[in-house]
Amino acid sequence: MRSRIPRQQAQWPQAQAARGADDDAGLGAELAEVVAGARRRVVRGGDRHIDTAHLLHSLLECDPEVRAAFGEGATVARLLGYLVQRSIGYGLRWQGSVEDSGGLPVVEGVTGFSPLAAVCVERARKRAVRRGDGAVRGTDLLAALVAEPQARAVEVVRRAGVEPGEVVRGVDQRAAG
């Protein structure tokens, strides 16, 4: 039986670039689902690139360690609420713009990511290496996302009443302990 719902195909070039992002990110199999989820949000939202807020949204949905980094209570629900609002209007001021702090070097080979998200992906890789592990964990990416003051993810985290520095310290303490 054929579905009555027509298959949607991305007809804009950014979606084509974003489609390969989970392969190009080099984050490994553990985070492929996170990148794929972020890529789907880009396509659905008509955004130009996977940005740090897309990655944060996917991390919160896919990774229990990332959710735990925000502690008990309603914080994760508030974060997800802001991220959902982004897709229905909150992020319209972001649409059509590229997330970039302007002061960071361009990272080559991370197709489909905003310049700032690409830098955060690279920083997550470096955190994994410093930790002595080749595999990048969701908490590595989370720490990299919320450590960058210009990131859209930081704006969302702050709006939810969370101090990004506390998240990074908590992730580092869990990794050390």
Order of alpha helices (4+ residues) and beta strands (2+ residues): alpha-alpha-alpha-alpha-alpha-alpha-alpha-alpha-alpha-alpha
